């Protein structure tokens, strides 16, 4: 029971630290040659699709891409979460060199609107192969889409887009209600010169200032950093909570190990009587505590990976636009080390008391 408790607490320790690490890593990995054009009044209204051509025609913009969230899901598998977006395939492929796939697969995606481009991690998880035909529904819109897998890519930009599906904008747009068509969530512009990002963002907002739908443009990396900063207090609180969890683990282990030593006084007395010294008993108790902590840490990590990477992470990515949530090996190693270290620390005091115990006193106690 103690091992299970330690495992659960260490899982709770890993979870907030993983979220904090994912947000900070997202800022570091965001390209510095992109400007995002957003609707000034929030996501709900969206942007007219024609804005993409106007952004593309702006001086200093190499390429522009309009994006709309598709909200795809697999029929009968509501618990399987993945990100999905609809866009124009040709500029998408041209802009995203960080998505690595055979050129033939990329061109197959560009050429056929009834296809999708899929991250390898998601494809492996679902058993999809190039050429497979998959039926999708949407969490946001009515209808079904039967789409073929044109290509499977690897992302070399950290965890970004590893469990994602990209589909053609027109394929989604045709199925939408009339009042929902030709709308975008945002436009991303690739710049000729990255250092001109702030100036181009300002120029775009001035261009659309007199339009019915005004825009809020900023550099992609600046926006990502601002989003992280907006929840900075939450991230700091999560970081603090993770350390409080370790104190709870320490208290649980200290209570358990103290009771264990007290209940085994006769056993330790016998060991002293047959020649074991205080140092031997001290190391014995510490060794048992280390095994207990290691078992709890191992079980905790076995629970952590499927819980965070298989359930919570994909849900946060799909529903809250969180970055892909993976448990960093450094965090997993820290949790394992914490489990062992805390168990040994909790055992240090009862082990030290045991070393001062007289043989006659230990054998004379009734357990």
Secondary structure, DSSP 8 states (H G I E B T S, - for coil): -HHHHHHHHHHHHHHHHHHHHHHHHHHHHS-SSEEEEEETT-TTT-EETTHHHHHHTSTTEEEEEEEEE--EEETT-TT---EEEEE-HHHHHHH-TTEE--HHHHHHHHH-TTEEEEEHHHHHHHT--TT-EEEEEESSSSSEEEEEEEEEEEE-STTTTTTEEEEEHHHHHTTS-GGGTTEESEEEEEESSGGGHHHHHHHHHHHTTTSSS-EEEEEHHHHHHHHHHHTHHHHHHHHHHHHHHHHHHHHHHHHHHHHHHHHTHHHHHHHHHTT--HHHHHHHHHHHHHHHHHHHHHHHHHHHHHHIIIIIHHHHHHHH--------HHHHHHHHHHHHHHHHHHHHHHHHHHHT--HHHHHH---
